[in-house]
Each structure stands twice: as C-alpha cells, then as structure tokens.
C-alpha cells in the first residue's frame, strides 16, 4: 500500500512542477489533462501526508516516553499525544484504503432512472409514483437538476412507468445501488378489511453517457413520431411531438414524450438509447456484471427484492446489507443519506475484502 502512495506522491509533485512550466500552460490541451490528473491525485496525496505527519508525532511521543528523566506532567502529555496520533492514524489508514480502490469510470456520471410497476396493479403504480417523488426530492436536497423524459400515468395518479434524468456529477455513484426490485407492504385505501397488500416496483439506474462513448449508426434506427398523451387519454398537445426510437440490431425501444418539441424529445430519447446500449456492452464484456444486473433488476415478481417498505410499521429494510430503519416517511421524502451511505460503505468493505488490501 505504501509503495503505491509514494508513487502517487511523486507523480503529484512532478505534475505540480509541470503546471508551472510556461510551455505547458501555453498548450491548453496538455494543461487541462495535467490539471485533471493533479486534481485526481490531490485528495489521496494530502491524506497520505497527513498520515505521515501523525506517524512522526507518534514516534516523537514514543521517544519522549522512552526518556526516563522526563517528569510526570510531560510523560502524561506524551501519553495523551500518542493516543491521539494512534487514533488519527487508524482513521486515515481506513480512508486511504478506500481511496486506493479502483475507480468506476461511470461513478462521476449523471443518471437516467427508469421506474416500472411490477406485481400489484394500481398499488404498484402508486408506489412507483412514491419512488419517483423519493428520488426527485433527494435530487432537490442535493441541488441536482432532474428532467422527466417519459411517463405513463394511471387514472389515480400512479405510474405504470416513468423515466427521468438527474444531471449531476457523481449522481451514479450515489444512486447505482437503487437498481432492483422494491417491495411495498401497505393497506390500500380501497381495502375495507384492513388487509396488507404486497406490490413490487422495478428500478433501473443507468449512467448517462456521451456520444463519444457509444457509436450509433443512423441506419440502425427506426424513428416514429406520435401524439403525446397523458392520464385518461388527455392530450398533452395537439402535434405529433412524441418520439419512439427502435434500435434494429438489438430490438431496444425507447420513447420520450414529456418535452415540448419533437427535436427535444428526440435528443432525450437518444440519450436514453446511448445509456442502454452502453450498459449492454458493459454486460457483454463482463459476464459477472451481466449476472449481477439480472439479479438486481429481475422481473418484478414479489419473490425478488432488494428492499422492503412496510407502511404499517414505517419500516424500511434493505435486504442486501441488513439495513433497517423506522423513518420510512422521511426516506420517501428524499432523506436517503443514511441508507445510501450504508450501501456505499458495504460496497467498499466488500471490494477491499476481495482485493485483500494489507497494511
């Protein structure tokens, strides 16, 4: 671990020197590349330097304690400093290990989220609307912008499906663990006997990719226009502004109808298509990822679940990590920080374990 940190520090110092070179500054492309690399190294280098500082303090405190002529007051002070330095070293060691984990190149990307009602009919559609609100409220709390891309509303305010984007750097790193089957247990308003019903909703979170990440041949596309409509068949507008794009080689179909212009709908639909094709390619290259997605997204059947929302008990349980909390209303209002932090921490612990990172 320390060899990698020494290399990173040397590289950081080397880049710092280059960034002050007039020739490098004049070459904007090289300058931007070096600035990006410098920024990426900065956090871990600063942590390493802080770590080394506390190691030095620990050694100095030990040397003081080894001095038999030291009076009691100074000895107590050295003992206190040694304890504080040891504590800081352990914390920094854990933080550095996490920073050394291989970076997921998609973590910094914005996301496209698809929510679809599974088992449970209208109850599933209503819960899909709850989840849509949860994610958009979470975005608002983080001051992230979001945009509705496509939706299929029901008569009573639910969603058979809803697709939207969240535009924020790092959104995928926070929301990627939301992919999977979400199960809800509650008493429907139409249930006179007070029985708890179980419904499911599937969520898929895709990283939003750029045109340079995915090449799409225009000849592989069939683009259809149609009139956008809302719940109950009410027309959102009177023109054929909604777009349906079919990718002929894969059979993928994406639609977008929630923008005002046909051009805007087409751009948004292409964004979704790129993200889906990118995801398919990633899965093709890595069979483990493909198996993971299969287990995460599933079919929407009640038996497949990553999380349960129990309304009578106000309980939310994430079955993958054994996380349970009794503030379900707050979570559904977008207060997802504790849940997401638990998922991120569990993922980091698992990856560290697989890597077998030693001190």
CORLINBEL-V834424 format. One record per residue. N is the residue number from 1. SS is DSSP state (@ for helix, = for strand, . for the rest). PHI is phi as a letter, one per 30 degrees, with the letter a starting at -180 (999 if undefined). D_LAST is the distance of its C-alpha to the last C-alpha in whole Angstrom. Layout:
N	SS	PHI	D_LAST
N	SS	PHI	D_LAST
This chain:
1	.	999	7
2	@	d	8
3	@	d	11
4	@	d	12
5	@	d	12
6	@	d	14
7	@	d	16
8	@	d	17
9	@	d	18
10	@	d	20
11	@	d	22
12	@	d	22
13	@	d	24
14	@	d	26
15	@	d	27
16	@	e	28
17	@	d	30
18	@	d	32
19	.	d	33
20	.	c	35
21	.	d	37
22	@	d	40
23	@	d	41
24	@	d	37
25	@	d	39
26	@	d	42
27	.	c	40
28	@	e	40
29	@	d	38
30	@	d	36
31	@	d	35
32	@	d	34
33	@	d	32
34	@	d	30
35	@	d	30
36	@	d	28
37	@	d	26
38	@	d	25
39	@	d	25
40	@	d	23
41	@	d	20
42	@	e	21
43	@	d	19
44	@	d	16
45	@	d	17
46	@	d	18
47	@	d	15
48	@	d	13
49	@	d	16
50	@	d	16
51	@	e	13
52	@	d	14
53	@	d	17
54	@	d	16
55	@	d	14
56	@	d	17
57	@	d	19
58	@	d	17
59	@	d	18
60	@	d	22
61	@	d	22
62	@	d	21
63	@	d	23
64	@	d	26
65	@	d	26
66	@	d	26
67	.	d	29
68	.	d	32
69	.	d	34
70	.	d	33
71	.	d	35
72	@	d	34
73	@	d	34
74	@	d	31
75	@	d	29
76	@	d	29
77	@	d	28
78	@	d	25
79	@	d	24
80	@	d	24
81	@	d	22
82	@	d	20
83	@	d	19
84	@	d	20
85	@	d	17
86	@	d	14
87	@	d	15
88	@	d	15
89	@	d	12
90	@	d	10
91	@	d	13
92	@	d	12
93	@	d	8
94	@	d	10
95	@	d	12
96	@	d	10
97	@	e	9
98	@	d	12
99	@	d	14
100	.	d	12
101	.	d	14
102	.	e	17
103	.	d	20
104	.	d	23
105	.	d	26
106	.	d	28
107	.	e	26
108	.	d	28
109	.	d	31
110	.	d	34
111	=	b	35
112	=	c	38
113	=	c	39
114	=	c	41
115	=	b	42
116	=	b	45
117	=	d	47
118	.	c	46
119	.	d	48
120	.	k	50
121	.	h	53
122	@	d	53
123	@	d	51
124	@	d	48
125	@	d	50
126	@	d	50
127	@	d	46
128	@	e	45
129	@	d	47
130	@	d	45
131	@	d	41
132	@	e	43
133	@	d	43
134	@	e	40
135	@	d	38
136	@	d	41
137	@	d	41
138	@	d	37
139	@	d	37
140	@	d	40
141	@	d	38
142	.	c	35
143	.	h	38
144	.	c	38
145	=	c	41
146	=	b	42
147	=	b	45
148	=	d	47
149	=	c	47
150	=	a	49
151	=	a	50
152	=	b	53
153	=	d	54
154	.	c	56
155	.	d	59
156	.	c	57
157	.	j	54
158	.	c	52
159	=	b	50
160	=	d	50
161	=	a	48
162	=	b	47
163	=	b	44
164	=	b	43
165	=	c	41
166	=	b	38
167	=	c	38
168	.	a	35
169	.	d	32
170	.	i	29
171	@	d	31
172	@	d	30
173	@	d	26
174	@	d	28
175	@	c	31
176	@	d	29
177	@	d	29
178	@	d	32
179	.	d	33
180	=	k	35
181	=	c	38
182	=	c	38
183	=	c	41
184	=	c	43
185	=	b	45
186	=	a	48
187	.	c	52
188	.	d	54
189	.	d	56
190	.	d	59
191	.	d	58
192	.	d	61
193	.	d	60
194	.	i	56
195	.	d	54
196	.	d	51
197	=	c	50
198	=	c	47
199	=	b	46
200	=	b	44
201	=	b	43
202	=	c	41
203	=	b	38
204	=	b	37
205	=	c	35
206	=	c	35
207	=	d	34
208	.	d	36
209	.	c	37
210	.	d	39
211	@	e	42
212	@	d	40
213	@	d	37
214	.	b	40
215	.	c	43
216	.	c	46
217	.	d	49
218	@	e	52
219	@	d	54
220	@	d	52
221	=	c	53
222	=	c	55
223	=	c	56
224	=	c	58
225	=	c	59
226	=	a	61
227	.	d	62
228	.	d	59
229	=	b	60
230	.	c	58
231	@	d	59
232	@	i	62
233	@	i	63
234	.	d	63
235	=	d	63
236	.	d	61
237	.	b	63
238	.	c	66
239	.	c	64
240	.	d	62
241	.	c	59
242	=	d	57
243	=	b	55
244	=	b	54
245	=	c	52
246	=	c	52
247	=	c	49
248	.	e	52
249	.	d	49
250	.	c	47
251	.	i	49
252	=	d	47
253	=	b	49
254	=	b	48
255	=	b	51
256	=	b	51
257	.	b	54
258	.	c	53
259	.	c	53
260	.	d	57
261	.	c	57
262	@	d	57
263	@	d	55
264	@	d	52
265	@	d	52
266	@	d	52
267	@	d	49
268	@	d	47
269	@	d	48
270	@	d	47
271	@	d	43
272	@	d	43
273	@	d	44
274	@	e	41
275	@	d	39
276	@	d	40
277	@	d	40
278	@	d	37
279	@	d	35
280	@	d	37
281	@	d	36
282	@	d	32
283	@	d	33
284	@	d	35
285	@	d	32
286	.	b	30
287	@	d	32
288	@	d	29
289	@	d	29
290	@	d	33
291	@	d	32
292	@	d	30
293	@	d	33
294	@	d	35
295	@	d	34
296	@	d	33
297	@	d	37
298	.	h	39
299	.	c	42
300	.	j	43
301	.	d	44
302	.	d	44
303	.	d	41
304	.	c	39
305	.	a	37
306	.	c	33
307	=	a	35
308	=	b	38
309	=	c	40
310	=	c	42
311	.	d	45
312	.	e	47
313	.	c	43
314	.	h	42
315	=	c	39
316	=	b	36
317	=	b	34
318	=	c	31
319	.	d	31
320	.	d	28
321	.	b	26
322	.	i	28
323	=	d	29
324	=	b	32
325	=	b	34
326	.	c	37
327	.	b	38
328	@	e	39
329	@	d	42
330	@	d	39
331	@	d	37
332	@	d	40
333	.	c	41
334	.	j	38
335	.	d	36
336	.	c	33
337	@	e	30
338	@	d	28
339	@	d	29
340	@	d	27
341	@	d	24
342	@	d	24
343	@	d	24
344	@	d	22
345	@	d	19
346	@	d	20
347	@	d	20
348	@	d	16
349	@	d	15
350	@	d	17
351	@	d	15
352	@	d	12
353	@	d	13
354	@	d	15
355	@	d	12
356	.	i	10
357	.	d	7
358	.	c	4
359	.	d	0
